[in-house]
Amino acid sequence: MEMNERVVVGIDVSKDRLDVALHPSGEHFAVSNDHAGLEELITGLGASRPTIVGLEATGGYEMLAAGSLSAAGFGVVVVNPAQVRAFANALGRRAKTDPIDAAVIAAFVLA
């Protein structure tokens, strides 16, 4: 990775799980949507030094992640899922899985 290359993280949020995608590396993984999973996520993201972390609004399931990541010093933005879906359609990404959604969220935040 070049020194000036921005790392953007997209997180697809569900009740029990956070699917995480890093742009531009394409790395993806999942952690539990609880305090233990967020500690793992924060530790894992530390070396990447992301510019921003985007999470999809999911009726409140994103609140713990958004608060924890923000408290850890990461820039966090909660995005509208309808806008992300429209963006994915515009890109021709009609397949819908949690890892794909996380990657689309990262691309949406980057755009």
Secondary structure, DSSP 4 states (H G I P E B T S, - for coil): --TTPPPEEEEEE-SSEEEEEEETT--EEEEESSHHHHHHHHHHHHTT--SEEEEE--TTTTHHHHHHHHHTT--EEEE-HHHHHHHHHHHT-----HHHHHHHHHHHHH-
